[in-house]
Amino acid sequence: MPVRNRSAYAFLAPYLLVFAAFWVWPIINSFLISFQNTRINPWKFSFQANWGRLFADPAFYNAVYNTLVILVIQVPVMIALATIMAVLLNSPLLKARALFRFAFFAPVVVGEVAYAAVFRLMFNLDFGIINKLIGVAGLAPVSWFDNANAAMVVIVIAVTWRWAGYNAIIILAGLQSIPEDVYEAATLDRVSKLQQFFHITLPLLKPIILFCVVLSVIGTMQLFAEPFLITNRGGPGGGTETLGLLLYRQGFTSLNFGYASAIAYTMAALAVAISLLNLWVGREAK
């Protein structure tokens, strides 16, 4: 190996060692642990203890169902909302655009505990602002955290509020890379703004939107903070328990690290499969 290359690797060595110790090895070790029965001492190899239990566990299927419900409803709504927000933020008619861009991005930097507490207060049965507005409309107040479907709605709203602005900024960057000449030519051909949006903007934004979809799918498969903090650890009765929350419950409450590792790898496999499906659909739609 040339001296120049040896010097480069010598400078990289501290990072590579830290990366191997705290990223590569834990990933490999977690995979090995998923094949061990960690409920006995010493741990012993047992495929049935974790992977066999996984596909017969009602709690696992409940968590998969809840996670997919959130993914199927929340991700399309959020991406559509983020696209509309990005178009509005890119409008030359908008004044103080920098302020609005910061305002839409700000929810991402808000602490999870703080914004979860705000949502619990907003949707409180007795004094929450949402039920106050429902009462003004002449409807009965909703017990948001005592009904699984209502609690799921709260989770979807909370996640959308937090991440729509983040995705809007990414899509905005894609919008700004589209040449103005394309729109000028379309305007000269008397193409309406709405037609320009559907026939020019959206096709050119497809790679960026797919990127946001993949990120959102991965994030939703790992969803933990919102059901843990807002609906009190996946309540009511596990109605909002996600895969991330099930993993936490098995690993850090029940101390069943082998089963938690099996859940973690199943989450990763599902996220990869759904992301690849999205990429394939996007490629076929060209």
Contacts in CASP RR format, 6 or more apart in sequence:
PFRMAT RR
TARGET T0000
AUTHOR 0000-0000-0000
METHOD contacts of the structure
MODEL  1
MPVRNRSAYAFLAPYLLVFAAFWVWPIINSFLISFQNTRINPWKFSFQAN
WGRLFADPAFYNAVYNTLVILVIQVPVMIALATIMAVLLNSPLLKARALF
RFAFFAPVVVGEVAYAAVFRLMFNLDFGIINKLIGVAGLAPVSWFDNANA
AMVVIVIAVTWRWAGYNAIIILAGLQSIPEDVYEAATLDRVSKLQQFFHI
TLPLLKPIILFCVVLSVIGTMQLFAEPFLITNRGGPGGGTETLGLLLYRQ
GFTSLNFGYASAIAYTMAALAVAISLLNLWVGREAK
9 16 0 8 1.000
30 261 0 8 1.000
30 264 0 8 1.000
30 265 0 8 1.000
31 261 0 8 1.000
31 265 0 8 1.000
33 43 0 8 1.000
33 257 0 8 1.000
33 258 0 8 1.000
33 261 0 8 1.000
34 50 0 8 1.000
34 51 0 8 1.000
34 258 0 8 1.000
34 261 0 8 1.000
34 262 0 8 1.000
34 264 0 8 1.000
34 265 0 8 1.000
35 45 0 8 1.000
35 46 0 8 1.000
35 47 0 8 1.000
35 50 0 8 1.000
35 51 0 8 1.000
36 43 0 8 1.000
36 44 0 8 1.000
36 45 0 8 1.000
36 46 0 8 1.000
36 49 0 8 1.000
36 50 0 8 1.000
36 258 0 8 1.000
37 43 0 8 1.000
37 44 0 8 1.000
37 45 0 8 1.000
37 46 0 8 1.000
37 49 0 8 1.000
37 50 0 8 1.000
37 258 0 8 1.000
38 255 0 8 1.000
38 256 0 8 1.000
38 257 0 8 1.000
38 258 0 8 1.000
38 259 0 8 1.000
39 49 0 8 1.000
39 256 0 8 1.000
49 258 0 8 1.000
49 259 0 8 1.000
50 258 0 8 1.000
50 259 0 8 1.000
50 261 0 8 1.000
50 262 0 8 1.000
51 262 0 8 1.000
53 259 0 8 1.000
54 60 0 8 1.000
54 259 0 8 1.000
54 262 0 8 1.000
54 263 0 8 1.000
54 266 0 8 1.000
59 241 0 8 1.000
59 246 0 8 1.000
60 246 0 8 1.000
60 263 0 8 1.000
60 266 0 8 1.000
62 238 0 8 1.000
62 239 0 8 1.000
62 241 0 8 1.000
63 241 0 8 1.000
63 242 0 8 1.000
63 243 0 8 1.000
63 244 0 8 1.000
63 245 0 8 1.000
63 246 0 8 1.000
64 243 0 8 1.000
64 270 0 8 1.000
66 152 0 8 1.000
66 227 0 8 1.000
66 238 0 8 1.000
66 239 0 8 1.000
66 240 0 8 1.000
66 241 0 8 1.000
66 242 0 8 1.000
67 220 0 8 1.000
67 221 0 8 1.000
67 223 0 8 1.000
67 242 0 8 1.000
67 243 0 8 1.000
67 244 0 8 1.000
69 152 0 8 1.000
70 152 0 8 1.000
70 155 0 8 1.000
70 156 0 8 1.000
70 159 0 8 1.000
70 220 0 8 1.000
70 223 0 8 1.000
70 242 0 8 1.000
71 217 0 8 1.000
71 220 0 8 1.000
71 221 0 8 1.000
71 274 0 8 1.000
73 156 0 8 1.000
74 155 0 8 1.000
74 156 0 8 1.000
74 159 0 8 1.000
74 160 0 8 1.000
74 220 0 8 1.000
75 213 0 8 1.000
75 216 0 8 1.000
75 217 0 8 1.000
75 220 0 8 1.000
77 156 0 8 1.000
77 160 0 8 1.000
78 159 0 8 1.000
78 160 0 8 1.000
78 163 0 8 1.000
78 164 0 8 1.000
78 167 0 8 1.000
78 216 0 8 1.000
79 167 0 8 1.000
79 209 0 8 1.000
79 212 0 8 1.000
79 213 0 8 1.000
79 216 0 8 1.000
81 160 0 8 1.000
81 164 0 8 1.000
81 168 0 8 1.000
82 164 0 8 1.000
82 165 0 8 1.000
82 166 0 8 1.000
82 167 0 8 1.000
82 168 0 8 1.000
82 170 0 8 1.000
82 171 0 8 1.000
82 212 0 8 1.000
83 168 0 8 1.000
83 171 0 8 1.000
83 202 0 8 1.000
83 205 0 8 1.000
83 209 0 8 1.000
85 104 0 8 1.000
85 164 0 8 1.000
85 165 0 8 1.000
85 168 0 8 1.000
86 168 0 8 1.000
86 169 0 8 1.000
86 171 0 8 1.000
86 172 0 8 1.000
86 175 0 8 1.000
87 175 0 8 1.000
87 197 0 8 1.000
87 201 0 8 1.000
88 94 0 8 1.000
89 97 0 8 1.000
89 100 0 8 1.000
89 101 0 8 1.000
89 104 0 8 1.000
89 168 0 8 1.000
89 172 0 8 1.000
90 172 0 8 1.000
90 175 0 8 1.000
90 176 0 8 1.000
94 100 0 8 1.000
101 169 0 8 1.000
101 172 0 8 1.000
104 164 0 8 1.000
104 165 0 8 1.000
104 168 0 8 1.000
104 169 0 8 1.000
105 165 0 8 1.000
105 166 0 8 1.000
105 168 0 8 1.000
105 169 0 8 1.000
107 115 0 8 1.000
107 161 0 8 1.000
107 162 0 8 1.000
107 163 0 8 1.000
107 165 0 8 1.000
107 166 0 8 1.000
108 162 0 8 1.000
108 163 0 8 1.000
108 165 0 8 1.000
108 166 0 8 1.000
110 162 0 8 1.000
112 225 0 8 1.000
112 226 0 8 1.000
112 229 0 8 1.000
113 229 0 8 1.000
115 158 0 8 1.000
115 162 0 8 1.000
116 158 0 8 1.000
116 225 0 8 1.000
116 226 0 8 1.000
116 229 0 8 1.000
116 230 0 8 1.000
117 229 0 8 1.000
119 154 0 8 1.000
119 157 0 8 1.000
119 158 0 8 1.000
119 230 0 8 1.000
120 145 0 8 1.000
120 229 0 8 1.000
120 230 0 8 1.000
121 127 0 8 1.000
121 128 0 8 1.000
122 128 0 8 1.000
122 129 0 8 1.000
122 130 0 8 1.000
123 130 0 8 1.000
123 131 0 8 1.000
123 144 0 8 1.000
123 145 0 8 1.000
123 154 0 8 1.000
124 131 0 8 1.000
124 144 0 8 1.000
125 131 0 8 1.000
125 141 0 8 1.000
125 142 0 8 1.000
125 143 0 8 1.000
125 144 0 8 1.000
125 145 0 8 1.000
125 146 0 8 1.000
130 142 0 8 1.000
130 144 0 8 1.000
131 141 0 8 1.000
131 142 0 8 1.000
134 140 0 8 1.000
134 141 0 8 1.000
134 142 0 8 1.000
135 141 0 8 1.000
142 150 0 8 1.000
143 150 0 8 1.000
144 150 0 8 1.000
144 151 0 8 1.000
144 153 0 8 1.000
144 154 0 8 1.000
145 151 0 8 1.000
145 154 0 8 1.000
145 231 0 8 1.000
145 232 0 8 1.000
145 235 0 8 1.000
145 236 0 8 1.000
146 236 0 8 1.000
147 236 0 8 1.000
148 235 0 8 1.000
148 236 0 8 1.000
148 237 0 8 1.000
148 238 0 8 1.000
148 239 0 8 1.000
148 240 0 8 1.000
151 231 0 8 1.000
151 234 0 8 1.000
151 235 0 8 1.000
151 236 0 8 1.000
151 239 0 8 1.000
151 240 0 8 1.000
152 239 0 8 1.000
152 240 0 8 1.000
154 230 0 8 1.000
154 231 0 8 1.000
155 223 0 8 1.000
155 226 0 8 1.000
155 227 0 8 1.000
155 230 0 8 1.000
155 231 0 8 1.000
155 240 0 8 1.000
158 226 0 8 1.000
158 230 0 8 1.000
159 220 0 8 1.000
159 223 0 8 1.000
159 226 0 8 1.000
163 216 0 8 1.000
167 212 0 8 1.000
167 215 0 8 1.000
167 216 0 8 1.000
170 208 0 8 1.000
170 211 0 8 1.000
170 212 0 8 1.000
171 205 0 8 1.000
171 208 0 8 1.000
171 209 0 8 1.000
171 212 0 8 1.000
173 208 0 8 1.000
174 205 0 8 1.000
174 208 0 8 1.000
175 201 0 8 1.000
175 205 0 8 1.000
178 200 0 8 1.000
178 201 0 8 1.000
178 204 0 8 1.000
178 205 0 8 1.000
182 200 0 8 1.000
182 204 0 8 1.000
183 196 0 8 1.000
183 200 0 8 1.000
186 195 0 8 1.000
186 196 0 8 1.000
186 200 0 8 1.000
187 196 0 8 1.000
191 199 0 8 1.000
191 200 0 8 1.000
202 209 0 8 1.000
206 282 0 8 1.000
206 285 0 8 1.000
206 286 0 8 1.000
210 278 0 8 1.000
210 279 0 8 1.000
210 282 0 8 1.000
213 278 0 8 1.000
214 275 0 8 1.000
214 278 0 8 1.000
214 279 0 8 1.000
217 271 0 8 1.000
217 274 0 8 1.000
217 275 0 8 1.000
217 278 0 8 1.000
218 271 0 8 1.000
218 275 0 8 1.000
219 271 0 8 1.000
221 243 0 8 1.000
221 267 0 8 1.000
221 268 0 8 1.000
221 270 0 8 1.000
221 271 0 8 1.000
221 274 0 8 1.000
222 243 0 8 1.000
222 244 0 8 1.000
222 267 0 8 1.000
222 271 0 8 1.000
223 242 0 8 1.000
223 243 0 8 1.000
223 244 0 8 1.000
223 245 0 8 1.000
224 242 0 8 1.000
224 244 0 8 1.000
224 245 0 8 1.000
224 248 0 8 1.000
227 233 0 8 1.000
227 234 0 8 1.000
227 235 0 8 1.000
227 240 0 8 1.000
227 241 0 8 1.000
227 242 0 8 1.000
227 245 0 8 1.000
228 234 0 8 1.000
228 245 0 8 1.000
228 248 0 8 1.000
231 239 0 8 1.000
231 240 0 8 1.000
233 241 0 8 1.000
233 245 0 8 1.000
233 249 0 8 1.000
234 240 0 8 1.000
234 241 0 8 1.000
234 242 0 8 1.000
234 245 0 8 1.000
235 241 0 8 1.000
241 249 0 8 1.000
243 263 0 8 1.000
243 266 0 8 1.000
243 267 0 8 1.000
243 270 0 8 1.000
244 263 0 8 1.000
244 267 0 8 1.000
246 263 0 8 1.000
247 260 0 8 1.000
247 263 0 8 1.000
247 264 0 8 1.000
247 267 0 8 1.000
248 260 0 8 1.000
250 256 0 8 1.000
250 259 0 8 1.000
250 260 0 8 1.000
250 263 0 8 1.000
251 257 0 8 1.000
251 258 0 8 1.000
251 259 0 8 1.000
251 260 0 8 1.000
252 260 0 8 1.000
END
